[in-house]
């Protein structure tokens, strides 16, 4: 049986100790959206961290996150 563990990107899934084989447990991360001013950054492996930090340093308003949409979980 394959188990799927799905969480949003605030969860550090890969730091969890795994007792079963890799083919038995599948970890999936659904990314948050981080909004800085009028720019959205998707919190996945391709996020431009340096660009996001630069945008945060230049932005006068507070940044915020958005939970993944229901369709993203599917």
C-alpha positions in Angstrom: 0.0 0.0 0.0 1.2 3.5 -0.8 0.5 6.2 1.8 0.3 9.8 0.7 1.2 12.6 3.2 0.0 16.0 1.9 0.7 19.2 3.7 1.1 22.9 2.9 4.6 24.3 2.3 4.9 25.5 5.9 5.5 21.9 7.0 9.0 20.5 6.8 8.0 17.0 5.5 11.4 15.8 4.6 12.7 16.2 8.1 10.3 13.5 9.3 11.9 10.1 10.1 10.6 7.5 7.7 10.4 3.9 8.8 8.8 2.4 5.7 10.5 2.1 2.3 10.5 5.1 -0.1 8.0 3.3 -2.3 5.5 3.1 0.5 5.2 6.7 1.6 4.9 9.6 -0.7 5.3 13.2 0.6 3.6 16.0 -1.3 3.8 19.7 -0.5 1.2 22.2 -1.7 2.7 25.7 -1.8 1.6 28.9 -0.1 1.5 32.1 -2.0 3.6 34.9 -0.4 2.4 38.3 -1.5 4.9 41.2 -1.3 3.2 44.5 -2.5 1.7 43.5 -5.8 4.1 40.6 -6.4 3.2 36.9 -5.7 5.9 34.4 -4.8 4.9 30.7 -4.9 6.6 28.9 -2.0 8.0 25.9 -4.0 11.4 24.7 -5.0 11.7 27.4 -7.7 10.9 30.4 -5.4 13.3 33.3 -6.0 14.3 33.8 -2.3 16.7 36.6 -3.0 14.1 38.4 -5.2 11.5 38.0 -2.4 13.8 39.3 0.3 14.7 42.3 -1.9 11.0 43.0 -2.6 10.3 42.8 1.2 13.1 45.2 2.0 11.7 47.7 -0.6 8.0 47.3 0.2 6.4 49.7 2.7 3.3 47.6 3.4 3.1 44.3 5.2 3.6 41.1 3.3 1.1 38.2 3.7 0.6 34.6 2.8 -2.4 32.9 1.2 -3.4 29.3 1.9 -3.4 27.0 -1.1 -6.7 27.0 -3.0 -8.8 23.8 -2.7 -8.0 22.9 -6.3 -4.2 22.9 -5.5 -4.8 20.2 -2.9 -6.3 17.9 -5.6 
